[in-house]
């Protein structure tokens, strides 16, 4: 794991920092030593750490008190896998110039790589105190704290790193790990405290649902509900799993109970209404969808099911109005596309040819755009997979020509 | 403890990122999601719908190969062995089905090739790679002659119709109006037009007639689209396919995504491969045909993957319209304008997509007036994870997907449907529906997806209110027979007034579902003979029969189902009626004749212009 963390990222970071930290320093060195230093930097940039080590060692023979020389030697040594030697060089650099930018960061990183977590933590904590806007410093501090099983502290450090560099994939990845660890610790603590509490059953149910073990999820949700029969949200989750499992009658019961527990739950009203409309029970689905939209008009997708329900009840004009609302850009793309199709169908059935044609054209345009995006995505996936080793050849039994 | 730990970890791995905390409730205890619990992405491979939940019976068999009951009505019995059909075996490539060419199976036709009054059976065969390259004897098609005693004899070799190419579809039509049914067989490679020599033999005249093609043809249908009294021929194309360079996953030509089903590697296609052209051949009346597909705009410029095809009048103007069921792409509906041209109404009619506006993997087409309102409704079979689509027709070729309302949708979702047809199995005067099923990926048997390679047929009984009821798969009966079905043809093989079904199964012996339903309802069958201005076999004729207050519609159709061709005789169940008030025949020529029938439970031959 540490190797993975350290691998590509640290190499790039090393080179980048080496270049940015020391090229513009204008070190007072004679012509020969300067060219040797530059040679070392060039070798480091090219990834030839062994050559860079030789160059910086040669440079230090000429400039034995150069903090920069020791710093770069430290970077080259760590790139070359000589971690203890790198640490010695970085310490020497720090002793020569205690305010040197980056030295504590890399000392921390090398300590981390050596599994000297406490020392790494100290160095990185000092680094972020000195350089509070250094996202890399916060990230490495968070990584070290993760390794120390300090999930809360790691999450705090990585949150700061994200705030400073929100588009850094590495930072986002480690931050995600930290928060997952916190969740895991929370759930484990819950289980230890009260293995039969309704909250534990709820978490187990959610886990089962996520893993598509719907029957287990339903059982766990029912246990959770037995423990907390009036808890808002539980029945809605049960309804969701039942719906996914195709147990539509049970889903209906669960949503109904949810609405009894939490009459202001617009989402549950929307789900129950949609379920009833799709179950060919528009008469009982439509009022629920109307209530859901009255409570929360932003549930744009509810308009689609309301339109379906009204169309089923023969209320074509109301259906048209709601399908039109469902084409609102706030709705999900799939339902917007389908709404245009339903509009085309309704207009056609009403012999409103021009409007039918327009709706069909909108449908086809949106669908074509969506399909093209999906095709591009597939093509891109294919291109990426083309870079993988080829699939096993067809066995001889295929007798293909 | 360990189970809990596993579950907790799986929860963490699943990372419920889409979850949101309720704003409507003060409680923060439960997660509430905005979306309704439905999946959006499709399963991949030939599937168009999102993966559906695995469904098993009480013995943990996939519902597609289980769900049997011990007692219930005996409606069909598989009598293929007793009838002598199991001496023949379909073969297509290898059982592993590495390539799509091997998976699509073949059709079956019911025809009275020797005009003895009894239906015979033509079963198309596939082939093998060794046969294609001349290293092995090719599998032969079968022509089972009806011995009139419940048995059949394969006379294909003697009749000269063994095909010996990699066959897919078959359609029947008397293209030269000589009173003897001819056969058109579609292949990977050149097709056959078997002209009936009137002596129990046929001669392949496809090259001479100009209808041989040489690509991958699938569904075909005869119909007189221009009203000149001669049958024209439409031939759907599936894929542009090179057997010497078959599609392989991850190759330059085919991405991995075209070769996966539910994440598992399977044969490639049709997604990602190029569709083949469709062809409409105009009958010149001199034994030759002219390809008019491009001129008339029916040549598949979109390069969709054509399978089922059928000429049928869907807007009640007496002119045959053209339907093409396209695999994984929108269907075509070409409305016959009555002047020898077509209007592409695929999208505007509602037939291109299912009711959600989504294209599905269409295979077969059943056409029938299941509501007895005079309108030709359609049912397209589709891939698993999608429902088979019931297209209700308002009589003007305006179709509405009523699959759920008709209660066809849900039971069909786990199945891969191929051949289908309307049939009044209990002769109660209302058309029922039978669907032959079978998966295309042998891999499904080892995946636990709740589906199976070999599947059972589904029979839906018409409840006379726009809804259907799935009939139980009673153990030991034909509805519990599990095979990898493809083509299915419907007809009265035993001249007993009951519609039977022959199913061609991939890499398997055929199934003959003999209708043994113990009803005592009456029936009438009409064999129509066209006059000088209609095709002789009356393809395209529509019959309206009124008895006991019910007005039924029956059509003489060539093609449909999946790459198959049904009995040309129009069958009507009469319930308890012992007389027929009126029979009204709308001949392809435009002539309408009406008469009464006082004797039922028989097969009547009606010649155009002779009243009866």
HADDOCK unambig.tbl for C-alpha pairs under 7 A between the chains (distance, minus, plus):
assign (segid A and resid 180 and name CA) (segid B and resid 12 and name CA) 6.47 0.50 0.50
assign (segid A and resid 204 and name CA) (segid B and resid 4 and name CA) 6.89 0.50 0.50
assign (segid A and resid 204 and name CA) (segid B and resid 7 and name CA) 6.16 0.50 0.50
assign (segid A and resid 204 and name CA) (segid B and resid 8 and name CA) 6.72 0.50 0.50
assign (segid A and resid 206 and name CA) (segid B and resid 11 and name CA) 6.91 0.50 0.50
assign (segid A and resid 207 and name CA) (segid B and resid 7 and name CA) 5.40 0.50 0.50
assign (segid A and resid 207 and name CA) (segid B and resid 8 and name CA) 6.15 0.50 0.50
assign (segid A and resid 207 and name CA) (segid B and resid 10 and name CA) 6.06 0.50 0.50
assign (segid A and resid 207 and name CA) (segid B and resid 11 and name CA) 4.18 0.50 0.50
assign (segid A and resid 208 and name CA) (segid B and resid 7 and name CA) 6.59 0.50 0.50
assign (segid A and resid 210 and name CA) (segid B and resid 11 and name CA) 6.36 0.50 0.50
assign (segid A and resid 210 and name CA) (segid B and resid 14 and name CA) 6.15 0.50 0.50
assign (segid A and resid 211 and name CA) (segid B and resid 10 and name CA) 6.75 0.50 0.50
assign (segid A and resid 232 and name CA) (segid B and resid 27 and name CA) 6.58 0.50 0.50
assign (segid A and resid 233 and name CA) (segid B and resid 30 and name CA) 4.94 0.50 0.50
assign (segid A and resid 233 and name CA) (segid B and resid 31 and name CA) 6.63 0.50 0.50
assign (segid A and resid 233 and name CA) (segid B and resid 32 and name CA) 6.54 0.50 0.50
assign (segid A and resid 234 and name CA) (segid B and resid 30 and name CA) 6.07 0.50 0.50
assign (segid A and resid 240 and name CA) (segid B and resid 37 and name CA) 5.64 0.50 0.50
assign (segid A and resid 243 and name CA) (segid B and resid 37 and name CA) 6.59 0.50 0.50
assign (segid A and resid 244 and name CA) (segid B and resid 37 and name CA) 5.95 0.50 0.50
assign (segid A and resid 244 and name CA) (segid B and resid 38 and name CA) 6.72 0.50 0.50
assign (segid A and resid 245 and name CA) (segid B and resid 53 and name CA) 6.40 0.50 0.50
assign (segid A and resid 264 and name CA) (segid B and resid 24 and name CA) 6.09 0.50 0.50
assign (segid A and resid 265 and name CA) (segid B and resid 24 and name CA) 5.49 0.50 0.50
assign (segid A and resid 265 and name CA) (segid B and resid 25 and name CA) 6.88 0.50 0.50
assign (segid A and resid 267 and name CA) (segid B and resid 34 and name CA) 6.37 0.50 0.50
assign (segid A and resid 271 and name CA) (segid B and resid 36 and name CA) 5.91 0.50 0.50
assign (segid A and resid 280 and name CA) (segid B and resid 405 and name CA) 6.93 0.50 0.50
assign (segid A and resid 338 and name CA) (segid B and resid 356 and name CA) 5.78 0.50 0.50
assign (segid A and resid 338 and name CA) (segid B and resid 357 and name CA) 5.86 0.50 0.50
assign (segid A and resid 341 and name CA) (segid B and resid 357 and name CA) 5.67 0.50 0.50
assign (segid A and resid 378 and name CA) (segid B and resid 257 and name CA) 6.29 0.50 0.50
assign (segid A and resid 379 and name CA) (segid B and resid 255 and name CA) 6.93 0.50 0.50
assign (segid A and resid 382 and name CA) (segid B and resid 250 and name CA) 6.94 0.50 0.50
assign (segid A and resid 382 and name CA) (segid B and resid 255 and name CA) 4.88 0.50 0.50
assign (segid A and resid 382 and name CA) (segid B and resid 256 and name CA) 5.87 0.50 0.50
assign (segid A and resid 382 and name CA) (segid B and resid 257 and name CA) 6.84 0.50 0.50
assign (segid A and resid 386 and name CA) (segid B and resid 250 and name CA) 6.02 0.50 0.50
assign (segid A and resid 390 and name CA) (segid B and resid 250 and name CA) 6.96 0.50 0.50
assign (segid A and resid 398 and name CA) (segid B and resid 94 and name CA) 6.08 0.50 0.50
assign (segid A and resid 398 and name CA) (segid B and resid 98 and name CA) 6.91 0.50 0.50
assign (segid A and resid 399 and name CA) (segid B and resid 129 and name CA) 6.59 0.50 0.50
assign (segid A and resid 400 and name CA) (segid B and resid 129 and name CA) 6.21 0.50 0.50
assign (segid A and resid 401 and name CA) (segid B and resid 129 and name CA) 6.37 0.50 0.50
assign (segid A and resid 401 and name CA) (segid B and resid 244 and name CA) 5.87 0.50 0.50
